[in-house]
Amino acid sequence: MHRKALAAVTAASFLALAACSSETGGGGGSAGTTTISYAFWGTTDEAATMKAMIAAFEKANPTIKVEPNWIQSDYEQKLQTSIAGGDAPTVAEISDTSLPSFANAFKQVEVDKSVYYSPAVQRAGTFGGADYAVPFVAKSKVLALGKDAFDKAGVAVPSGATPMTTADFVSAAKKLTSGSGSKKVYGSAPLWYDGWLIAEGGSYYSADGKQCTMGNPDGIRAAQTVVNAVKADGFAPNQADAQGQDMFQWLADGKVAMLPDFGPWNIAKIAALDSSKFLIVPLPGKGEPMEVDSLGIAKDASDAETAAAKTFTKFMSSTPDAQNLLATTKSALGIPVIQGSLDAFKSIAPKVNLQAFIDAVKNAVTTPAVKDKVRIESAFSGDLNSRTAIGSGTEDPAVVLPQLQAECQKLLDAAQ
């Protein structure tokens, strides 16, 4: 090769290398910009909220570009597939209930737990004594009620701060039930067994996560309450009547007086109603399990991507610029996890007592982290629904639950 040509090639190569060195991160992007990908799930409105949060982050951090990866169905299965195929997103949203199955795919992270007002949130990204994800959003449950139904039945409206006992809830639900046929008003929407189990003081597992416990007296009592609620003389619509029906709409129309298992996704809906006619109060007893979604960083992320991902997760989880966007009158992903965003959250529907959601986050019952949790509990729920009147079966829960607990224990032992 001629000396001039060689010099030209060398100069060109040098310029190319210099350009590459100014592009931080394996994700490419323009000079000086790191690109990371972010996987999440949700409805169309929830995805729009998430994208608004991403836009706020990019405005505050112009050298980092976030490519949204909205997975609309089979989220965990598709996330596992991408990880196994070496194409993991740089950052992935993950539920605390599923973290044990994904922890090996995430880098360990440092979490400033003083940022979060709830002990349950502080522990959400922890597995095996280490932190693998940064807490992002809490999804506590409350009880919503229609005041008119209480007035008509002459039943006192429950406290917005102190939970009813489970016995008081059942008593009120029976008194609030009236009429028949298409004009029947139910005291409550159907109860969710997993939630009522916690409300009654029970749990799926022992505190150390090594024993299945849903077949003990608390679990049996919870199941019998759920079954009795949907009997012909019960206080909740049965499976056939409730199938395909929107229980929130039934609450709005006065067809049910109380709606347990009222999650953040209903906040925008209740904010659109006449808030003087509705109220949110704590769930009875010990409440229901709370989901906390966190943000994990891919183990195979490059140094530049990891640095950008840490900046992103910190912004999303601990700044009002992001946390204030979690819930609006249009859509709600969940409850903010930092104190500084709670006033903005409560202002969405100031008359319905959104404080009850915050109290539920603060007081949430923490369940142990268990490997194969989703598979174990899916198997249990499927059998419980097929064999008892919690679903389509007819067997006595007092007989079925101890048997299912034994099956649960086999699966739990195999997973440990």
VOGU-3710 file (C-alpha; in Angstrom, 3 decimals, decimal comma):
1> mhrkalaavt> 0,000/0,000/0,000  1,296/3,489/-0,812  2,478/5,537/2,142  -0,150/8,277/1,526  -2,955/5,724/1,355  -1,714/4,035/4,533  -1,642/7,392/6,292  -5,194/8,131/5,149  -6,468/4,759/6,420  -4,669/5,218/9,719
11> aasflalaac> -6,142/8,696/10,183  -9,612/7,446/9,317  -9,262/4,559/11,777  -8,126/6,941/14,489  -11,117/9,204/13,899  -13,477/6,223/13,992  -12,005/5,015/17,280  -12,243/8,515/18,710  -15,911/8,691/17,722  -16,592/5,307/19,295
21> ssetgggggs> -14,867/6,324/22,503  -17,190/9,319/22,834  -20,257/7,031/22,674  -20,714/5,681/26,191  -22,577/2,425/26,629  -23,086/-0,720/24,607  -26,506/0,561/23,556  -24,968/3,047/21,152  -26,590/6,413/20,609  -25,207/9,777/19,602
31> agtttisyaf> -21,828/10,992/20,779  -21,713/11,251/24,562  -25,063/9,463/24,996  -25,714/6,139/26,700  -28,771/4,159/25,625  -30,468/1,716/27,992  -33,627/-0,336/27,603  -36,408/-0,577/30,186  -38,980/-3,393/30,330  -42,342/-2,939/32,059
41> wgttdeaatm> -45,956/-4,107/31,878  -49,368/-2,438/32,251  -52,478/-1,196/30,503  -52,398/1,403/27,751  -52,974/4,198/30,276  -50,329/2,784/32,624  -47,835/2,519/29,774  -48,531/6,149/28,932  -47,757/7,065/32,545  -44,519/5,103/32,431
51> kamiaafeka> -43,477/6,800/29,199  -44,204/10,199/30,778  -41,855/9,270/33,616  -39,201/8,232/31,108  -39,595/11,570/29,335  -39,143/13,402/32,645  -35,978/11,407/33,277  -34,520/12,116/29,832  -35,219/15,821/30,258  -33,316/15,805/33,543
61> nptikvepnw> -30,565/13,549/32,142  -30,009/14,486/28,484  -26,965/12,206/28,102  -29,031/9,070/28,782  -31,639/7,720/26,372  -34,176/5,157/27,614  -35,792/2,819/25,102  -39,172/1,689/26,520  -39,961/-2,013/26,158  -43,674/-2,294/26,971
71> iqsdyeqklq> -44,564/-5,986/27,319  -48,339/-6,182/27,151  -48,874/-9,852/28,013  -47,035/-12,816/29,554  -44,530/-10,363/30,997  -42,482/-12,690/33,173  -42,356/-15,464/30,589  -41,135/-13,051/27,911  -38,661/-11,470/30,316  -37,245/-14,895/31,161
81> tsiaggdapt> -36,971/-15,699/27,459  -35,052/-12,490/26,732  -32,695/-13,144/29,637  -32,063/-16,731/28,553  -31,437/-15,536/24,991  -28,811/-13,017/26,058  -31,042/-10,083/25,159  -32,066/-8,893/28,622  -33,329/-5,324/29,032  -30,903/-3,099/30,898
91> vaeisdtslp> -33,555/-2,371/33,534  -36,623/-4,501/34,233  -39,624/-3,894/36,446  -40,163/-6,845/38,776  -42,681/-7,626/41,516  -41,405/-8,498/44,975  -43,320/-11,772/44,714  -41,352/-12,735/41,602  -37,926/-11,418/42,599  -36,677/-14,795/43,930
101> sfanafkqve> -37,063/-16,251/40,428  -35,172/-13,382/38,772  -32,543/-12,363/41,323  -29,814/-14,372/39,577  -30,303/-12,254/36,442  -29,818/-8,945/38,257  -26,773/-7,163/39,614  -26,684/-6,478/43,339  -27,556/-2,846/44,003  -27,175/-0,367/46,825
111> vdksvyyspa> -30,531/0,794/48,187  -30,841/3,853/50,413  -33,648/2,481/52,559  -33,991/5,730/54,495  -35,685/7,183/51,400  -38,777/4,982/51,841  -41,409/5,567/54,538  -42,578/1,936/54,693  -40,566/-0,986/56,122  -42,281/-3,323/53,655
121> vqragtfgga> -41,111/-1,167/50,750  -37,578/-1,027/52,149  -37,380/-4,836/51,981  -39,091/-5,274/48,610  -35,910/-5,654/46,546  -34,129/-7,896/49,042  -33,558/-11,613/48,540  -31,197/-13,879/50,440  -29,870/-10,966/52,479  -28,833/-8,882/49,446
131> dyavpfvaks> -30,572/-6,155/47,424  -31,203/-6,999/43,776  -33,746/-4,313/42,870  -34,627/-0,732/43,791  -38,184/-0,220/45,166  -40,281/1,806/42,751  -44,044/1,674/43,388  -46,348/0,174/46,052  -49,687/-1,442/45,238  -51,614/-1,646/48,477
141> kvlalgkdaf> -55,299/-2,577/48,734  -58,156/-0,872/50,590  -61,930/-1,144/50,993  -64,173/1,200/48,989  -67,781/1,797/49,989  -70,887/3,678/48,907  -72,203/5,940/51,669  -75,813/5,840/50,424  -76,063/2,095/51,030  -74,915/2,556/54,621
151> dkagvavpsg> -77,399/5,377/55,194  -80,304/3,323/53,797  -79,399/0,297/55,921  -78,822/2,375/59,046  -75,280/1,010/59,352  -72,519/3,260/60,655  -69,833/4,106/58,085  -66,524/2,468/59,112  -63,565/4,507/60,315  -61,233/5,848/57,667
161> atpmttadfv> -58,229/5,114/59,874  -58,984/2,066/62,054  -59,733/-1,293/60,377  -62,916/-3,165/61,165  -62,532/-6,655/62,515  -63,323/-9,376/59,997  -66,378/-10,299/62,084  -67,637/-6,702/61,999  -67,165/-6,617/58,227  -69,236/-9,780/57,754
171> saakkltsgs> -71,937/-8,444/60,086  -72,126/-5,147/58,196  -72,159/-6,905/54,811  -75,156/-8,992/55,863  -77,083/-5,915/57,045  -76,283/-4,067/53,818  -77,678/-6,883/51,653  -81,271/-6,430/50,515  -83,724/-7,183/47,733  -83,713/-10,059/45,270
181> gskkvygsap> -83,223/-10,868/41,635  -82,034/-8,055/39,407  -82,790/-5,528/42,154  -80,695/-7,224/44,801  -78,107/-5,066/46,525  -75,147/-7,021/47,868  -73,322/-6,001/51,003  -69,997/-6,793/49,361  -68,339/-7,805/46,135  -66,898/-11,359/46,211
191> lwydgwliae> -64,005/-11,863/48,623  -60,564/-12,898/47,372  -59,334/-15,918/49,321  -55,644/-14,950/49,236  -56,518/-11,546/50,668  -59,018/-12,797/53,206  -56,459/-15,342/54,416  -54,173/-12,460/55,466  -57,112/-10,466/56,873  -57,970/-13,403/59,144
201> ggsyysadgk> -54,387/-13,544/60,437  -53,295/-16,479/58,280  -50,701/-16,788/55,523  -49,476/-19,109/52,800  -46,172/-19,711/54,566  -44,476/-19,603/57,932  -42,386/-16,520/58,732  -39,184/-18,250/57,591  -40,790/-19,344/54,310  -40,107/-23,031/54,943
211> qctmgnpdgi> -43,589/-24,306/55,782  -46,938/-24,040/53,982  -49,561/-22,929/56,493  -52,795/-22,189/54,598  -54,428/-25,366/55,931  -54,369/-24,214/59,566  -57,485/-22,882/61,401  -56,984/-19,327/60,101  -56,875/-20,571/56,514  -59,922/-22,781/56,959
221> raaqtvvnav> -61,886/-19,968/58,612  -60,986/-17,615/55,760  -62,107/-20,141/53,130  -65,384/-20,816/54,891  -66,131/-17,072/55,038  -65,466/-16,728/51,299  -67,725/-19,713/50,559  -70,538/-18,573/52,865  -70,485/-15,114/51,277  -71,646/-16,469/47,912
231> kadgfapnqa> -74,320/-18,883/49,122  -77,929/-18,191/48,133  -78,475/-16,312/51,399  -74,996/-14,781/51,367  -73,855/-11,180/51,040  -71,841/-11,357/47,781  -72,689/-12,340/44,188  -71,678/-15,878/43,285  -69,179/-16,779/40,585  -71,829/-17,090/37,871
241> daqgqdmfqw> -73,402/-13,710/38,659  -70,063/-11,940/38,970  -68,456/-13,531/35,895  -67,393/-10,850/33,446  -68,891/-8,072/35,575  -67,032/-4,916/36,623  -67,419/-4,795/40,392  -66,291/-1,161/40,452  -69,200/-0,304/38,186  -71,493/-2,228/40,530
251> ladgkvamlp> -70,197/-0,068/43,386  -70,774/3,101/41,336  -74,308/1,919/40,473  -75,158/0,967/44,069  -75,411/-2,771/43,352  -72,719/-3,548/45,919  -72,178/-1,541/49,098  -68,538/-2,473/49,702  -65,710/-3,342/47,357  -62,784/-5,159/48,996
261> dfgpwniaki> -59,555/-5,708/47,059  -59,807/-2,103/45,844  -56,472/-1,453/44,167  -54,664/1,659/42,873  -55,886/0,995/39,324  -59,326/2,207/40,499  -58,121/5,565/41,829  -58,715/7,438/38,578  -62,181/5,870/38,331  -63,299/6,891/41,810
271> aaldsskfli> -61,836/10,372/41,334  -64,234/10,811/38,400  -67,308/10,030/40,538  -69,157/12,242/43,001  -66,606/11,805/45,770  -69,071/12,916/48,441  -70,904/9,615/47,972  -67,925/7,267/48,283  -65,224/6,594/50,821  -62,052/4,545/51,075
281> vplpgkgepm> -61,272/2,844/54,395  -58,758/0,233/55,590  -59,412/-3,396/54,763  -60,749/-5,492/57,654  -58,463/-7,351/60,028  -54,823/-7,420/59,015  -55,502/-6,287/55,451  -54,322/-7,943/52,249  -50,914/-8,727/50,761  -49,237/-5,731/49,135
291> evdslgiakd> -47,279/-5,948/45,906  -44,214/-3,727/45,560  -42,644/-3,382/42,128  -38,926/-2,688/41,943  -36,331/-2,059/39,238  -33,560/-4,579/38,578  -30,402/-3,990/36,521  -29,271/-6,718/34,117  -26,225/-8,664/35,286  -24,641/-8,494/31,816
301> asdaetaaak> -25,038/-4,715/31,428  -21,819/-2,918/30,479  -20,153/-0,502/32,891  -21,555/2,496/31,043  -25,043/0,960/30,888  -24,871/0,062/34,574  -23,945/3,628/35,516  -26,820/4,976/33,403  -29,210/2,384/34,846  -28,290/3,380/38,399
311> tftkfmsstp> -29,045/7,012/37,559  -32,367/5,956/36,017  -33,484/3,714/38,898  -32,573/6,355/41,464  -34,587/8,981/39,586  -37,638/6,735/39,191  -37,629/5,510/42,783  -36,645/8,519/44,853  -37,412/11,833/43,123  -40,728/13,730/43,211
321> daqnllattk> -40,262/14,503/39,497  -40,980/10,821/38,853  -42,978/9,714/41,888  -45,519/12,529/41,500  -46,463/11,026/38,140  -47,284/7,558/39,495  -50,922/8,448/40,100  -53,095/11,029/38,364  -56,766/11,543/37,581  -56,168/9,644/34,324
331> salgipviqg> -54,236/6,596/35,507  -52,542/5,222/38,605  -49,680/2,740/38,625  -49,695/2,645/42,405  -48,758/4,526/45,543  -45,593/6,659/45,747  -42,898/5,135/47,939  -41,320/8,428/49,089  -42,761/10,832/51,646  -42,271/13,876/49,418
341> sldafksiap> -44,861/12,702/46,877  -47,698/11,762/49,237  -49,398/15,179/49,260  -49,522/15,160/45,464  -50,999/11,669/45,602  -53,743/12,605/48,076  -54,706/15,664/46,015  -55,977/13,423/43,198  -59,225/12,729/45,079  -59,060/14,678/48,356
351> kvnlqafida> -62,543/13,743/49,616  -62,381/9,941/49,406  -59,553/9,400/51,938  -56,627/8,251/49,774  -54,685/8,314/53,047  -56,039/4,782/53,556  -53,830/3,592/50,673  -50,797/5,218/52,295  -51,615/3,704/55,693  -51,895/0,304/54,016
361> vknavttpav> -48,405/0,764/52,547  -47,012/1,699/55,967  -48,727/-1,163/57,788  -48,493/-3,847/55,108  -48,037/-7,439/56,156  -44,729/-8,676/54,763  -44,782/-12,176/53,293  -41,592/-14,256/53,038  -39,662/-14,501/49,788  -40,157/-17,991/48,381
371> kdkvriesaf> -38,648/-19,552/45,271  -41,200/-20,730/42,718  -43,828/-18,729/44,623  -45,949/-18,047/41,548  -45,958/-21,690/40,434  -46,697/-23,004/43,932  -49,551/-20,602/44,566  -51,013/-21,039/41,087  -51,199/-24,793/41,636  -52,806/-24,283/45,039
381> sgdlnsrtai> -55,352/-21,741/43,790  -56,283/-23,891/40,813  -57,007/-26,887/43,033  -58,834/-24,803/45,641  -61,093/-23,252/42,993  -61,859/-26,543/41,294  -62,650/-28,397/44,515  -64,505/-25,845/46,689  -67,225/-23,241/46,223  -64,531/-20,568/46,210
391> gsgtedpavv> -64,604/-21,586/42,557  -66,714/-24,225/40,858  -66,381/-27,099/43,346  -68,510/-28,351/46,208  -66,073/-29,928/48,691  -65,668/-28,729/52,267  -62,677/-26,363/52,676  -61,966/-27,933/56,073  -61,229/-31,204/54,266  -59,583/-29,807/51,161
401> lpqlqaecqk> -57,176/-27,273/52,672  -55,075/-29,667/54,777  -54,650/-31,861/51,694  -53,607/-28,919/49,535  -51,238/-27,743/52,248  -49,473/-31,108/52,063  -49,164/-30,758/48,274  -47,899/-27,211/48,704  -45,235/-28,455/51,116  -43,928/-30,941/48,554
411> lldaaq> -43,525/-28,191/45,958  -41,980/-25,849/48,513  -39,452/-28,463/49,668  -38,482/-29,191/46,055  -37,881/-25,477/45,400  -35,590/-24,948/48,413
//
